[in-house]
Each structure stands twice: as structure tokens, then as C-alpha cells.
Amino acid sequence: MYRYFITIFAAILFSVSAWASGINKHTHLYAVKGADSLYLDHYVSPIEGKRPCMMFVFGGGFAAGHRDNKLYTQYFEFLTKQGFDVVSIDYRLGLKNLGKSAGDFSIRDMIGTITNAINIAVEDLFSATLFVIDKAEEWQIDTTNIVTSGSSAGAITVLQAEQNICNRTARAAVLPAGFNYAGVISFAGAVFSTDGNPKWNNQPAPIMLFHGTADRQVPYDKATMLRVGFFGSKFLSDEFTKQGWSHWFYTINYDSHNVAGSPMFDNHNEILTFLRDFALARRPLTIKTNESDGNLPKCKTNFKIMDYIEANYGK
């Protein structure tokens, strides 16, 4: 709890500072899908010449959230100072009308609803990516160095998008031939699968995984029932380690879903190292960091699937 309040207090202070410093931001309509007009905010780095780009996907359980939440501003400012343009996107919220009615859904309906929510978020990320690629010459974006980053539902989106690219799915076929992101940063994310352990038919881009062991919203390891469920950061890291794939797994013991946001304030050095060495330099590295914060008391870290359902949707 102490860590949570310190993080929120720092976010407020840095948000005020960032807006006072005047980030160069431009808003663009990137797609219209049905009744949804989807916008993105382009934060322009002051560094001249072709620049790498970070595409950010906000959190909110696929039910809420905003691309321009001021709690993200300090993270965006940090990235622009390091020479990255930042593109923060809208996406369709497939669970926004679910609310407390989740208990009225059959298991099959719930699986279908969650699958659709994730899939349309991935589709919108790809649409925004195409928009950035189309604007790359005008914006001076290096399309070989586009990185994704997401929080919670946004982290699920960027991980699921990367898996779509690696598996050459029809959804990913809209992207240019041979395109992949230079890296992926996930703040408390997971991959959703309806067919057992998630498959990766090709090697993914370097991935940075932050997660707390006491997360009741998104599983740190996995939460499954009848081969359906979410496979979290520990599960993914174990698989990437077996395959020898480049990634950085950052565990915070006994921390909660707070880790969906706290690394944006607490872990700039690690994020910068990942961007520089893993993503831009393409170094084939594996790092595992296990952090213990004395301000976090020991607590329950082993949850059942109903714990996650109740934490996200109520009883």
C-alpha cells in the first residue's frame, strides 16, 4: 500500500511537471470502425533526424481507460527525452458494456466475449501501426524501430499482437510483409489462449515483462480451465528461456496489479537499457530480475481462476 501511494503521488507531481514543460503533442484520427472513431496522440521527441517510436496501449480491463490519461505523461516525457516519439492510441473496448452482468454469461459466452475484446484491440493496434508507417517519412519515424508498450489490458494487447505476428495469422497479414516490432514492453500482461499453452511458431521480438507475484487481476503465472485461460509473465518467461529467446523478466515479489503502472515511474533505467540493448541494438540477451521491497508485506500469491474472475468482474 505504501508503494502504491508513493507511486500515485509521484505520478501527480510528474504529470504537472510534464504538462508545464510543454510536450509537443498532435492528435490524429487513425481509423473509423463502425460507430467508433479512433484517435492517437503523437508525442514528438525534440531529437532531430529519424527516430524510433514507442506505441503505447492503455489499460482498463478492455472496459475503460484513456489514451491521454495524465498518469502516463511522465513516462511519455521520459521516452521523448531519450529520442523516442510516442504514439498513444485509442482502441475499441470490447468489454465496456459487460459490467457486473458477467455472472449472467455462460462460460462459452464469456470466452467468446473476452476473445473478441482482445482480438479487436489487436486489430486496432495494427491499424494504428499502419497509420504510423504511412506517416513515417513525414514524421521522421524509423519503421524498423517501432516498439510497443502496454499496461494491463494494453499489455495483454501488445503481447497478443506479437504472438499474432509470430504465428502469421490473418489478423497480422495487414502489416507489411516481414514487419515486426523491434521490442515489446509489458506491464502486468498475459497471453490469452483457448487451445492450451500459447504457441509461438516463430521467434518473437525481444520482450520485457514486468509483473507482481500477488497480482489478482492478471495472472503472474497462469489461470486456466479446460485449456482456456491467461498465461502470464512467468509462464511466458519460462517458455522463452527454453527456446533461448531474448527477453527480460522483472518480478516484484508480493506486489499486486500496481505493477501495471509503477515501472513507468520506478524503472526508467531498466526500460532504457532494454530499449537500447535489446530492441535497438538487437542483442540476444536474457535477464531475470527478482525484486523484493521491504515495504511490501508477505501475502497470498496463489490464486484460483475464480479469484481472478471476482477481482475483475465482482461476484
C-alpha positions as CSV (number, residue, x, y, z in Angstrom):
1,M,0.0,0.0,0.0
2,Y,2.9,2.4,0.8
3,R,4.4,1.7,-2.6
4,Y,1.0,2.4,-4.3
5,F,0.5,5.8,-2.7
6,I,4.1,6.9,-3.3
7,T,3.7,5.9,-7.0
8,I,0.4,7.8,-7.4
9,F,1.8,10.8,-5.6
10,A,4.9,10.8,-7.9
11,A,2.6,10.4,-10.9
12,I,0.6,13.5,-10.0
13,L,3.8,15.6,-9.4
14,F,5.4,14.4,-12.6
15,S,2.2,14.9,-14.6
16,V,2.1,18.6,-13.6
17,S,5.8,19.0,-14.4
18,A,5.4,17.3,-17.8
19,W,2.5,19.4,-18.9
20,A,4.2,22.5,-17.7
21,S,7.3,21.7,-19.8
22,G,5.1,21.6,-22.9
23,I,5.4,18.2,-24.7
24,N,4.8,18.6,-28.4
25,K,1.7,16.6,-29.0
26,H,-0.5,16.2,-32.0
27,T,-3.8,14.3,-32.2
28,H,-4.9,12.4,-35.3
29,L,-7.9,10.3,-36.4
30,Y,-6.3,7.0,-37.5
31,A,-9.4,4.9,-38.2
32,V,-13.2,4.7,-38.1
33,K,-14.6,1.3,-37.3
34,G,-18.4,1.1,-37.1
35,A,-19.5,3.7,-34.6
36,D,-16.0,4.2,-33.2
37,S,-13.7,7.0,-34.2
38,L,-10.2,6.0,-33.1
39,Y,-7.6,8.7,-32.4
40,L,-4.0,8.6,-31.5
41,D,-1.7,11.2,-29.8
42,H,1.7,11.7,-31.3
43,Y,4.3,13.0,-28.8
44,V,7.2,14.3,-30.8
45,S,10.8,13.9,-29.5
46,P,12.9,17.1,-29.7
47,I,15.8,14.9,-31.1
48,E,16.3,15.7,-34.8
49,G,16.6,13.1,-37.5
50,K,14.9,9.7,-37.9
51,R,13.7,8.4,-34.6
52,P,12.5,5.2,-33.1
53,C,8.8,5.1,-31.9
54,M,7.0,3.7,-28.9
55,M,3.4,2.8,-29.4
56,F,1.5,2.7,-26.1
57,V,-1.7,0.9,-25.3
58,F,-3.5,1.9,-22.1
59,G,-5.1,-0.4,-19.5
60,G,-8.6,-0.7,-18.1
61,G,-9.8,-4.2,-18.4
62,F,-10.9,-3.7,-22.1
63,A,-13.8,-1.8,-20.4
64,A,-12.4,1.6,-19.6
65,G,-9.3,3.8,-19.9
66,H,-8.0,6.7,-22.0
67,R,-5.1,7.2,-24.3
68,D,-4.3,10.6,-22.8
69,N,-4.5,9.6,-19.1
70,K,-2.2,12.1,-17.4
71,L,-0.7,9.3,-15.2
72,Y,1.1,8.2,-18.4
73,T,2.5,11.7,-19.2
74,Q,5.8,11.3,-17.2
75,Y,6.5,8.0,-19.0
76,F,5.9,9.6,-22.3
77,E,8.1,12.6,-21.5
78,F,10.9,10.2,-20.3
79,L,10.7,8.4,-23.7
80,T,10.7,11.5,-25.8
81,K,13.8,12.8,-23.9
82,Q,15.5,9.6,-24.9
83,G,14.8,10.2,-28.6
84,F,11.7,8.2,-29.0
85,D,8.5,9.5,-30.5
86,V,5.5,8.2,-28.6
87,V,2.1,7.2,-30.1
88,S,-0.6,6.6,-27.6
89,I,-3.7,5.0,-29.2
90,D,-7.4,4.6,-28.7
91,Y,-8.8,1.1,-29.3
92,R,-12.3,-0.4,-29.2
93,L,-13.3,-1.5,-25.7
94,G,-14.9,-4.9,-26.2
95,L,-15.9,-5.3,-22.5
96,K,-17.2,-1.8,-21.8
97,N,-20.8,-2.9,-21.6
98,L,-20.1,-6.1,-19.6
99,G,-20.1,-4.5,-16.1
100,K,-21.5,-6.7,-13.3
101,S,-23.5,-8.7,-15.7
102,A,-20.6,-11.1,-16.2
103,G,-22.2,-13.6,-13.9
104,D,-25.1,-13.9,-16.2
105,F,-22.9,-15.1,-19.1
106,S,-22.4,-18.8,-19.8
107,I,-18.7,-19.9,-19.8
108,R,-18.8,-20.2,-23.6
109,D,-20.2,-16.7,-24.0
110,M,-17.6,-15.3,-21.6
111,I,-14.8,-16.9,-23.5
112,G,-16.1,-15.6,-26.8
113,T,-16.6,-12.1,-25.4
114,I,-13.1,-12.0,-24.0
115,T,-11.6,-13.4,-27.2
116,N,-13.4,-10.8,-29.2
117,A,-12.3,-7.9,-26.9
118,I,-8.6,-8.9,-27.2
119,N,-8.8,-9.5,-31.0
120,I,-10.4,-6.1,-31.8
121,A,-7.8,-4.4,-29.6
122,V,-5.0,-6.1,-31.5
123,E,-6.7,-5.2,-34.8
124,D,-6.8,-1.6,-33.7
125,L,-3.1,-1.6,-32.7
126,F,-2.2,-3.0,-36.1
127,S,-4.4,-0.2,-37.8
128,A,-2.6,2.4,-35.7
129,T,0.8,0.8,-36.7
130,L,-0.1,1.1,-40.3
131,F,-1.1,4.7,-39.9
132,V,2.3,5.4,-38.3
133,I,4.1,3.6,-41.1
134,D,2.2,5.6,-43.6
135,K,3.2,8.8,-41.8
136,A,6.8,7.7,-41.2
137,E,8.5,9.9,-43.8
138,E,6.6,13.0,-42.7
139,W,7.1,12.3,-39.0
140,Q,10.7,11.1,-39.4
141,I,10.0,7.7,-37.8
142,D,12.3,4.8,-38.3
143,T,9.9,2.0,-39.1
144,T,12.5,-0.7,-38.3
145,N,12.5,0.5,-34.7
146,I,8.8,0.7,-33.7
147,V,8.4,-0.7,-30.1
148,T,5.1,-1.5,-28.3
149,S,4.3,-1.0,-24.7
150,G,1.1,-1.6,-22.7
151,S,-0.4,-1.6,-19.3
152,S,-2.7,-4.4,-18.0
153,A,-5.3,-4.9,-20.8
154,G,-2.9,-2.9,-23.0
155,A,-0.1,-5.3,-22.0
156,I,-2.3,-8.2,-23.0
157,T,-2.9,-6.5,-26.3
158,V,0.8,-5.9,-27.2
159,L,1.7,-9.5,-26.2
160,Q,-1.2,-10.9,-28.2
161,A,-0.3,-8.7,-31.1
162,E,3.3,-10.0,-31.1
163,Q,2.0,-13.6,-30.9
164,N,-0.2,-12.9,-34.0
165,I,2.8,-11.7,-35.9
166,C,4.9,-14.7,-34.9
167,N,2.1,-17.1,-35.9
168,R,1.5,-15.3,-39.3
169,T,-2.2,-15.1,-38.5
170,A,-4.7,-13.5,-40.9
171,R,-5.1,-10.7,-38.4
172,A,-1.4,-9.8,-38.7
173,A,-1.4,-10.1,-42.5
174,V,-2.5,-6.5,-42.8
175,L,1.0,-5.4,-41.8
176,P,3.8,-5.1,-44.4
177,A,5.5,-8.3,-45.4
178,G,8.3,-9.1,-43.0
179,F,7.3,-6.4,-40.5
180,N,7.8,-6.9,-36.8
181,Y,8.1,-4.6,-33.8
182,A,11.6,-4.0,-32.5
183,G,10.6,-4.8,-29.0
184,V,7.6,-5.2,-26.6
185,I,7.3,-3.9,-23.0
186,S,4.5,-5.5,-20.9
187,F,3.4,-4.0,-17.6
188,A,1.4,-6.9,-15.9
189,G,0.3,-8.6,-19.1
190,A,-0.5,-12.1,-20.3
191,V,-1.5,-14.1,-23.4
192,F,-5.0,-15.4,-23.7
193,S,-5.4,-18.9,-25.3
194,T,-8.4,-21.1,-26.0
195,D,-6.3,-24.0,-27.0
196,G,-3.9,-24.8,-24.2
197,N,-0.4,-23.4,-23.9
198,P,0.1,-20.5,-26.3
199,K,2.1,-21.3,-29.4
200,W,4.9,-19.3,-31.0
201,N,5.6,-20.5,-34.5
202,N,8.5,-18.0,-34.9
203,Q,10.8,-16.2,-32.6
204,P,9.2,-13.1,-31.1
205,A,10.8,-9.7,-30.8
206,P,12.7,-9.0,-27.6
207,I,10.1,-8.8,-24.8
208,M,10.3,-7.1,-21.4
209,L,7.9,-8.5,-18.8
210,F,7.1,-6.7,-15.5
211,H,4.8,-8.5,-13.0
212,G,4.0,-8.7,-9.3
213,T,3.6,-12.1,-7.8
214,A,0.4,-11.1,-5.9
215,D,-1.5,-9.8,-9.0
216,R,-5.2,-10.8,-8.7
217,Q,-6.2,-9.0,-12.0
218,V,-3.8,-10.6,-14.5
219,P,-2.1,-13.9,-13.6
220,Y,1.6,-13.8,-12.7
221,D,1.9,-17.4,-13.9
222,K,-1.3,-18.7,-15.4
223,A,-5.0,-19.2,-14.7
224,T,-6.7,-21.8,-16.9
225,M,-9.8,-24.0,-17.1
226,L,-10.2,-26.8,-19.7
227,R,-7.3,-25.5,-21.8
228,V,-8.7,-21.9,-21.8
229,G,-7.2,-19.0,-19.9
230,F,-4.5,-16.4,-19.4
231,F,-0.8,-17.2,-19.4
232,G,1.2,-14.6,-17.6
233,S,4.7,-13.3,-17.4
234,K,6.3,-16.2,-15.5
235,F,4.8,-18.8,-17.9
236,L,6.0,-16.8,-20.9
237,S,9.4,-16.3,-19.5
238,D,9.8,-20.0,-18.8
239,E,8.9,-20.8,-22.4
240,F,11.2,-18.1,-23.8
241,T,14.0,-19.4,-21.7
242,K,13.6,-22.9,-23.0
243,Q,13.6,-21.5,-26.6
244,G,16.6,-19.2,-25.9
245,W,14.6,-16.2,-26.9
246,S,15.7,-12.7,-25.9
247,H,13.7,-11.3,-23.0
248,W,13.9,-9.5,-19.6
249,F,11.6,-10.9,-16.9
250,Y,11.3,-8.4,-14.0
251,T,9.5,-9.9,-10.9
252,I,8.4,-7.8,-7.9
253,N,7.7,-10.1,-5.0
254,Y,4.3,-9.6,-3.2
255,D,3.4,-6.7,-5.4
256,S,-0.1,-6.5,-6.8
257,H,-1.6,-5.2,-10.1
258,N,0.1,-2.0,-9.1
259,V,2.9,-3.2,-11.4
260,A,0.6,-2.3,-14.3
261,G,1.8,1.2,-13.7
262,S,4.6,1.5,-11.2
263,P,7.5,0.6,-13.6
264,M,6.7,3.7,-15.6
265,F,7.9,5.7,-12.7
266,D,10.3,3.4,-10.8
267,N,12.2,1.6,-13.6
268,H,13.4,4.1,-16.1
269,N,16.9,2.8,-16.1
270,E,15.8,-0.8,-16.8
271,I,13.4,0.3,-19.5
272,L,16.1,2.4,-21.2
273,T,18.6,-0.5,-21.0
274,F,16.0,-2.8,-22.7
275,L,15.3,-0.2,-25.4
276,R,18.9,0.4,-26.1
277,D,20.4,-3.1,-25.9
278,F,17.5,-5.5,-26.6
279,A,15.3,-3.5,-29.0
280,L,17.6,-1.1,-30.9
281,A,20.9,-3.0,-30.8
282,R,19.2,-6.4,-31.3
283,R,21.5,-8.0,-28.7
284,P,20.3,-11.6,-27.9
285,L,20.1,-11.2,-24.1
286,T,18.2,-12.8,-21.3
287,I,17.9,-11.1,-17.9
288,K,15.8,-12.2,-14.9
289,T,15.4,-9.7,-12.1
290,N,13.8,-10.6,-8.8
291,E,13.0,-7.6,-6.7
292,S,11.9,-7.7,-3.0
293,D,10.6,-4.5,-1.5
294,G,10.7,-4.4,2.3
295,N,7.6,-2.2,2.4
296,L,5.5,-4.9,0.8
297,P,4.3,-7.5,3.4
298,K,4.1,-11.1,2.5
299,C,0.7,-12.0,1.2
300,K,-1.2,-14.6,-0.8
301,T,0.3,-15.2,-4.3
302,N,-1.5,-18.4,-5.3
303,F,-4.9,-17.7,-6.8
304,K,-7.6,-19.8,-8.4
305,I,-9.4,-18.8,-11.6
306,M,-12.5,-17.7,-9.6
307,D,-10.2,-15.3,-7.7
308,Y,-9.3,-13.6,-11.0
309,I,-13.0,-13.5,-12.1
310,E,-14.1,-11.9,-8.9
311,A,-11.2,-9.4,-8.8
312,N,-12.1,-8.2,-12.3
313,Y,-15.9,-8.6,-12.5
314,G,-17.2,-9.0,-9.0
315,K,-19.1,-11.9,-7.6
